[in-house]
Amino acid sequence: QHDALEDDIGRHQARLPTLQAQLETLQQAMAAGSAEHEVLTAERARLVAETAQVRQGLEQLRMQLDSAETELNRRRAELAALAPARQPEDAQGDALADLEQPPACLVGASSPGAQPLLPKPQRDEGEAAALERVQAHLSALGLRFPERTLHAFHTALKTATISPLTVLAGISGTGKSQLPRRYAEAMGIHFLKLPVQPRWDSPQDMLGFYNYLEKRYKATEFARALVHFDAHNWPHARPYRDRLLLVLLDEMNLARVEYYFSEFLSQLEGRPAPKDHDPERIRNSEIVLDAGGAGGVPPRIYPGHNLLFVGTMNEDESTQTLSDKVLDRANLLRFPRPDRLVGEALSGDGRPASGYLPESRWHGWRRSFGQLPKAVQQPVERWIQHLNEDLDGLHRPFAHRVNQAMLAYVANYPGVAEPGAGDALACARLAFADQLEQRILPKLRGVDLGDAGVASHLERIGRLIEVDLDDPKLATAFRRAREDDGSGRPFLWTGVRRESA
């Protein structure tokens, strides 16, 4: 045994120089790796700083682009007003005859001279009763939406004066198109579905065009609807005064939204307030139709506050993403995969409204943030201040437009402003959490979770959600989005799964 042990010792001693050489090689490689890590860390810090500068420059360019688009529209309107008449008025009237036909969303499939759908206004009722009727209509049809989803959709439409677009996003078949249609049915709002096509690349695809061969303007249903809801420029709108129209841009991101809807969205954003009837401000927000061959003064359309715009988007490989310009002017509601699949199709006829909802009553439901009690205003303002400070640390701060939109959403959320409706502050928490989910967290996509300066800001936003807003489901989804698993992935927001209806 002694001899065997001495042999083992001899073998190990013989291997010792080789192992020492390997150790030295590994130590040298580790030193080289540490040096390379320091270089990469410095490079990463430089790239983060450059990215922040690029983002700031991009935001400035977006602001310049918005200003240029507004100026271009104004110049176009001035040029159109100065254009000489080339045909007598009666010839222009014949050329625009197709544009002046009432759309099917107003008169159904009847002849053009038929009485409008929903000929009488609804009986006077409150906002809460109207929402209950919508929920009953959805239930009677077999559609299951959480009450919070319905309240979020309703509030997004009420704040259309500052956020003129409501976007419903998610996988196909989750009810994104059914909700606006059935909501309009139950509320007594006229409804127009506008299927977006992949080839759309200009506003003409929405509004129509002048056919030089036929010497007539070829109008779309959407353009006809705009004419019949514009009492400032068209006498055809008189029978439909004090009505509302909900326009659904179905699968809006099949084409680039900036190509066909950007100019329209800018005009919607620049509209004066509903009670502001200043002709000059209204004229600056009008859309001039390209009907040069029709002669005379080019026709103009004012997209007033009696129009509500909703867009649906499927999130798959066949669709385009929305730019920050569109998202900043929209409320984005996500429809997650359902927890439980439903086997039956829609059942029954539901309980649609028997009359139309007057526009004046709809705007009477709107509230301003200044009308809320101080016990609600002060916490909300504190949440926004702290949130924006942390977003600034993440290079994602927001400015006046988003701040005003968030305050308007909170003020108009059911239960916040209605006297005797319950705990107003608790409802304000729900509304503020909605705005985080709809507006703020999607803008954090791409934030580098490995950056040492990011974790503390995300942690404070997480505490705001969990402690101040008391929203455990949103807090869980936020933790999942900001969890650094060591793979180098960025912040990825996929939405929050609320309770099933």
C-alpha positions in Angstrom: 0.0 0.0 0.0 2.9 2.3 0.8 4.4 1.7 -2.6 1.0 2.3 -4.3 0.5 5.6 -2.5 4.0 6.7 -3.4 3.2 5.9 -7.1 0.0 8.0 -6.9 2.0 10.9 -5.3 4.5 10.6 -8.1 1.8 10.7 -10.8 0.1 13.7 -9.2 3.4 15.6 -8.8 4.1 14.9 -12.5 0.7 16.4 -13.4 1.2 19.5 -11.2 3.2 21.6 -13.7 0.6 21.0 -16.4 -2.2 22.0 -14.0 -0.3 25.1 -12.9 0.2 26.0 -16.5 -3.6 25.6 -17.1 -4.3 27.7 -14.1 -2.1 30.5 -15.3 -3.8 30.4 -18.7 -7.2 30.6 -17.1 -6.1 33.5 -14.9 -4.8 35.4 -17.9 -8.1 34.7 -19.8 -10.0 36.0 -16.7 -7.9 39.1 -16.6 -8.5 39.7 -20.3 -12.2 39.1 -19.8 -12.4 41.6 -16.9 -10.7 44.2 -19.1 -13.0 43.5 -21.9 -16.0 43.7 -19.5 -14.8 47.1 -18.4 -14.6 48.3 -22.0 -18.0 46.9 -22.8 -19.5 48.6 -19.7 -18.1 51.9 -20.7 -19.3 51.4 -24.3 -22.8 50.5 -23.0 -22.9 53.7 -20.8 -21.9 55.7 -23.9 -24.6 54.0 -26.0 -27.3 54.7 -23.3 -26.3 58.4 -23.3 -26.4 58.5 -27.1 -29.8 56.8 -27.1 -31.2 59.4 -24.7 -29.9 62.2 -26.9 -31.4 60.5 -30.0 -34.7 60.1 -28.3 -34.7 63.8 -27.3 -33.8 64.8 -30.9 -36.6 62.5 -32.2 -39.2 64.1 -30.0 -38.1 67.6 -31.2 -38.4 66.4 -34.8 -41.9 65.0 -34.1 -42.9 68.4 -32.7 -41.5 70.1 -35.7 -43.3 67.6 -38.0 -46.6 68.3 -36.2 -46.1 72.0 -36.6 -45.2 71.6 -40.3 -48.3 69.5 -40.9 -50.5 72.1 -39.3 -49.0 74.9 -41.3 -49.3 72.8 -44.5 -53.0 72.2 -43.9 -53.5 75.9 -43.3 -51.7 76.8 -46.5 -53.7 74.3 -48.4 -56.9 75.8 -47.1 -55.8 79.3 -48.0 -54.8 78.1 -51.5 -58.1 76.4 -51.9 -60.0 79.5 -50.9 -58.2 81.6 -53.4 -58.7 79.1 -56.3 -60.9 80.7 -59.0 -64.2 79.1 -59.8 -64.1 77.0 -63.0 -67.7 75.8 -63.2 -71.0 77.2 -62.2 -72.5 76.2 -58.8 -75.1 73.9 -60.3 -72.3 72.0 -62.1 -70.4 71.6 -58.9 -73.6 70.4 -57.2 -74.0 67.6 -59.7 -70.3 66.7 -59.3 -70.8 66.4 -55.5 -74.1 64.6 -55.7 -72.6 61.3 -54.5 -71.0 63.0 -51.5 -74.4 64.4 -50.5 -76.2 61.1 -50.4 -77.0 60.0 -46.8 -75.0 57.0 -45.6 -76.5 53.7 -44.6 -75.5 54.2 -41.0 -78.1 57.1 -40.9 -81.0 55.8 -43.0 -80.3 52.0 -43.1 -80.8 50.2 -46.4 -83.8 52.5 -47.4 -84.0 55.0 -50.2 -82.0 58.3 -49.8 -85.2 60.2 -48.9 -86.1 57.9 -46.0 -86.5 59.0 -42.4 -83.3 58.6 -40.4 -82.7 55.7 -38.1 -83.6 56.3 -34.5 -86.0 59.2 -35.4 -86.6 60.4 -31.8 -84.3 61.2 -28.9 -84.1 59.0 -25.8 -85.9 59.9 -22.7 -83.8 61.8 -20.3 -81.7 59.5 -18.1 -78.4 59.7 -16.2 -75.0 58.3 -17.2 -75.1 55.4 -14.7 -78.5 54.2 -16.1 -77.1 54.4 -19.7 -74.1 52.3 -18.7 -76.4 49.7 -17.0 -78.4 49.5 -20.2 -75.2 48.8 -22.2 -74.2 46.1 -19.8 -77.7 44.5 -20.0 -77.5 44.7 -23.8 -74.1 42.9 -23.9 -75.3 40.2 -21.4 -78.5 39.6 -23.4 -76.3 39.0 -26.5 -74.0 36.6 -24.6 -71.0 39.0 -24.7 -68.9 38.9 -21.6 -66.8 42.0 -20.8 -65.6 42.9 -17.3 -67.3 46.0 -15.9 -63.9 47.6 -15.6 -63.3 47.1 -19.4 -66.7 48.7 -20.1 -66.0 51.6 -17.8 -62.5 52.1 -19.4 -64.0 52.1 -22.9 -66.8 54.5 -22.0 -64.3 56.9 -20.3 -61.9 56.8 -23.2 -64.8 57.9 -25.5 -65.8 60.7 -23.1 -62.3 62.1 -23.2 -62.2 62.2 -27.0 -61.9 66.0 -26.9 -58.3 65.6 -25.9 -57.6 62.0 -26.9 -59.5 61.6 -30.1 -58.8 58.0 -30.7 -59.5 54.8 -28.7 -57.5 51.8 -29.7 -58.5 48.2 -28.8 -55.6 45.8 -29.2 -55.2 42.1 -28.8 -55.4 38.7 -30.5 -58.2 38.0 -33.0 -61.5 36.9 -31.7 -61.5 38.6 -28.3 -64.5 40.9 -29.0 -62.6 44.1 -30.0 -65.0 44.8 -32.9 -68.1 43.7 -31.0 -67.7 46.0 -28.0 -67.9 49.4 -30.0 -70.7 48.1 -32.2 -72.9 46.9 -29.3 -72.0 49.8 -27.1 -73.3 52.2 -29.9 -76.4 50.1 -30.3 -77.3 50.3 -26.6 -76.3 54.0 -26.2 -78.2 55.2 -29.2 -75.2 56.3 -31.2 -75.0 55.8 -35.0 -72.3 53.3 -35.9 -70.1 53.1 -39.0 -67.6 50.3 -39.6 -64.6 51.3 -41.8 -62.5 48.2 -42.7 -58.9 49.3 -43.3 -57.2 47.8 -46.3 -53.4 47.0 -46.5 -53.1 49.2 -49.6 -54.3 52.4 -47.9 -51.6 55.1 -48.2 -53.4 58.4 -48.2 -56.5 60.2 -46.8 -58.2 59.6 -50.1 -58.7 56.0 -49.2 -61.0 57.2 -46.3 -62.6 60.2 -48.0 -62.9 59.3 -51.7 -61.6 61.1 -54.8 -62.7 63.1 -57.8 -63.1 61.0 -60.9 -61.9 63.2 -63.9 -63.4 60.8 -66.4 -66.9 60.8 -64.9 -66.5 64.4 -63.7 -68.0 63.4 -60.3 -66.7 63.0 -56.8 -66.6 59.3 -55.8 -67.4 59.4 -52.1 -67.0 56.8 -49.4 -69.5 56.0 -46.7 -67.2 57.7 -44.3 -67.1 60.9 -46.3 -70.9 60.9 -46.7 -71.3 60.5 -42.9 -68.9 63.4 -42.3 -71.0 65.6 -44.6 -74.2 64.7 -42.7 -72.6 65.4 -39.3 -71.1 68.8 -40.3 -73.8 71.5 -39.8 -71.2 74.3 -40.2 -70.7 73.6 -44.0 -73.5 71.4 -45.2 -77.3 71.9 -45.0 -77.7 68.1 -45.3 -76.6 67.9 -41.6 -79.7 69.7 -40.2 -81.8 66.6 -39.8 -79.0 64.9 -37.9 -78.1 67.8 -35.6 -77.5 66.8 -32.0 -76.6 63.2 -32.9 -73.4 61.2 -32.3 -71.5 58.9 -34.7 -69.0 56.2 -33.6 -66.6 55.4 -36.4 -64.7 52.0 -36.1 -61.4 51.7 -38.0 -61.4 47.9 -38.1 -57.9 46.4 -38.1 -56.5 49.9 -38.4 -52.8 48.7 -38.4 -53.1 46.6 -41.6 -51.7 49.7 -43.2 -49.5 52.5 -41.8 -51.8 54.6 -39.8 -49.6 57.6 -40.3 -50.2 57.4 -44.1 -54.0 57.5 -44.2 -55.0 58.9 -40.8 -52.2 61.2 -39.5 -53.5 64.4 -41.1 -57.1 63.6 -40.0 -55.8 62.9 -36.4 -54.0 66.3 -36.3 -57.2 68.1 -37.3 -59.2 66.2 -34.6 -56.7 67.3 -32.0 -56.8 70.9 -33.1 -60.6 71.3 -32.8 -61.9 74.0 -30.5 -63.9 72.9 -27.4 -67.4 71.6 -28.0 -68.9 74.9 -26.7 -66.5 77.1 -28.7 -68.2 78.1 -32.0 -65.5 80.6 -33.2 -65.7 80.4 -37.0 -61.9 81.0 -37.5 -60.9 78.2 -35.1 -63.4 75.8 -36.7 -62.1 76.7 -40.2 -58.5 76.0 -39.1 -59.6 72.4 -38.2 -61.6 71.7 -41.4 -60.5 69.2 -44.0 -60.5 70.4 -47.6 -61.6 67.7 -50.0 -59.6 67.2 -53.2 -62.4 68.0 -55.7 -60.5 70.3 -58.1 -62.3 69.0 -61.1 -65.7 69.9 -59.6 -65.0 73.7 -59.8 -66.1 76.4 -57.5 -64.9 76.7 -53.9 -63.5 73.3 -52.8 -65.8 71.5 -50.3 -64.7 71.5 -46.7 -65.7 69.3 -43.8 -65.4 70.0 -40.1 -65.0 66.8 -38.0 -66.8 68.0 -34.9 -67.1 66.6 -31.4 -70.2 64.6 -32.5 -67.7 62.1 -34.0 -66.1 59.3 -31.9 -63.2 57.3 -33.3 -62.3 53.8 -32.3 -59.6 51.6 -33.9 -59.0 47.8 -33.5 -55.6 46.2 -34.1 -54.6 42.6 -34.1 -51.1 42.1 -32.7 -49.5 39.6 -35.1 -46.9 39.3 -37.8 -49.2 40.7 -40.5 -49.8 44.2 -38.9 -47.9 47.4 -38.4 -47.0 48.9 -35.0 -48.4 52.3 -34.0 -46.0 55.2 -33.7 -45.7 57.3 -30.5 -47.5 60.2 -32.3 -50.6 58.0 -32.6 -50.2 56.5 -29.1 -49.8 59.9 -27.5 -53.2 60.9 -28.9 -55.0 57.6 -28.0 -56.2 55.5 -25.1 -54.9 51.9 -25.8 -57.0 49.1 -24.2 -55.6 45.6 -24.5 -57.8 42.5 -24.8 -55.8 39.5 -23.4 -56.4 35.8 -24.2 -59.7 34.8 -22.5 -59.3 32.6 -19.4 -62.3 30.5 -20.4 -63.3 29.8 -24.0 -67.1 30.2 -24.8 -68.7 27.7 -27.1 -71.9 29.4 -28.1 -72.2 32.3 -30.6 -74.1 35.5 -30.0 -77.7 34.8 -28.9 -80.8 37.0 -29.1 -81.2 40.5 -30.3 -80.1 42.2 -27.1 -81.7 45.4 -25.9 -80.7 48.2 -28.3 -81.8 51.8 -27.6 -85.1 52.9 -29.1 -83.9 56.5 -29.6 -80.7 58.4 -30.3 -78.5 59.8 -27.5 -78.4 63.6 -27.9 -74.9 65.1 -28.3 -75.8 67.8 -25.8 -76.6 65.1 -23.2 -73.3 63.3 -23.9 -71.2 66.4 -23.4 -73.2 67.1 -20.3 -71.8 64.0 -18.8 -68.3 65.3 -19.2 -66.4 66.6 -16.2 -63.3 68.7 -15.8 -60.6 67.8 -13.3 -61.1 71.1 -11.5 -64.7 70.0 -10.6 -63.4 67.2 -8.4 -63.1 67.6 -4.6 -59.6 68.5 -3.2 -59.5 65.1 -1.5 -59.3 63.5 -5.0 -57.4 66.2 -6.8 -54.4 66.3 -4.4 -53.5 62.6 -4.4 -53.9 62.3 -8.2 -51.6 65.3 -8.8 -49.1 63.8 -6.4 -49.2 60.5 -8.2 -48.6 62.2 -11.5 -45.7 64.3 -10.2 -43.9 61.3 -8.7 -44.6 59.2 -11.8 -43.2 61.7 -14.2 -40.1 62.2 -12.0 -39.4 58.4 -12.3 -40.2 58.4 -16.0 -37.7 61.3 -16.5 -35.1 59.0 -14.9 -36.0 56.4 -17.5 -35.8 58.9 -20.3 -39.6 58.5 -21.0 -41.1 61.7 -19.4 -44.4 63.1 -20.6 -45.5 66.7 -21.2 -48.7 68.7 -21.0 -50.8 66.8 -23.5 -50.5 63.4 -21.7 -50.9 65.1 -18.3 -54.1 66.8 -19.4 -55.4 63.6 -20.9 -54.7 61.6 -17.7 -56.5 64.2 -15.6 -59.5 64.2 -17.9 -59.7 60.4 -17.8 -59.7 60.4 -14.0 -62.4 63.2 -13.9 -64.7 61.3 -16.3 -64.3 57.8 -14.9 -67.7 56.5 -13.5 -68.0 57.1 -9.8 -65.3 59.8 -9.5 -67.4 62.9 -10.1 -71.0 61.7 -9.5 -72.3 62.8 -6.1 -73.4 59.9 -3.9 -71.9 57.3 -6.2 -69.5 55.8 -3.6 -65.8 56.2 -2.8 -64.6 58.8 -5.3 -61.0 58.3 -4.4 -61.2 54.5 -4.9 -62.7 55.1 -8.3 -59.9 57.6 -9.1 -57.4 54.9 -8.2 -59.0 52.6 -10.7 -58.9 55.3 -13.4 -55.3 56.2 -12.7 -54.2 52.6 -12.8 -56.1 52.4 -16.2 -54.0 55.3 -17.5 -50.8 53.6 -16.4 -51.8 50.5 -18.2 -53.1 52.3 -21.3 -50.6 55.2 -21.8 -47.5 54.9 -19.6 -46.3 51.3 -19.4 -46.5 50.7 -23.2 -44.0 53.6 -23.7 -41.4 51.8 -21.4 -40.8 49.1 -24.0 -37.1 48.8 -24.7 -35.9 50.2 -21.3 -32.6 48.4 -20.5 -33.3 46.3 -17.4 -29.5 45.8 -16.9 -28.9 49.5 -16.4 -28.0 50.2 -12.8 -30.0 53.4 -12.8 -33.2 51.8 -14.0 -34.0 49.5 -11.2 -34.7 52.2 -8.6 -37.1 54.1 -10.8 -39.0 50.9 -11.7 -39.1 50.0 -8.1 -40.8 53.3 -7.2 -43.3 52.9 -10.0 -44.0 49.5 -8.7 -44.7 50.9 -5.2 -47.0 53.5 -6.6 -49.0 50.7 -8.3 -49.0 48.3 -5.3 -49.4 50.7 -2.4 -50.9 54.0 -3.6 -53.2 52.5 -6.3 -53.8 49.2 -4.5 -53.9 47.2 -7.8 -52.4 43.8 -7.2 -53.1 42.5 -10.7 -51.4 45.4 -12.3 -48.6 45.1 -9.8 -48.1 41.5 -10.7 -48.0 42.2 -14.4 -45.6 45.1 -13.9 -43.2 42.9 -11.8 -43.3 40.3 -14.6 -42.5 43.0 -17.2 -39.5 44.5 -15.3 -38.0 41.3 -14.0 -34.4 41.0 -15.0 -33.7 37.3 -15.8 -30.1 37.9 -16.7 -30.7 37.3 -20.4 -30.3 41.0 -21.3 -33.9 41.4 -22.4 -35.5 44.9 -22.2 -38.7 45.9 -20.5 -41.6 44.2 -22.3 -45.2 45.2 -21.5 -47.8 42.6 -22.6 -50.8 44.0 -20.6 -52.6 42.8 -17.5 -55.2 40.1 -17.2 -58.2 41.4 -15.3 -61.0 39.3 -13.8 -63.3 37.6 -16.2 -66.8 39.0 -16.7 
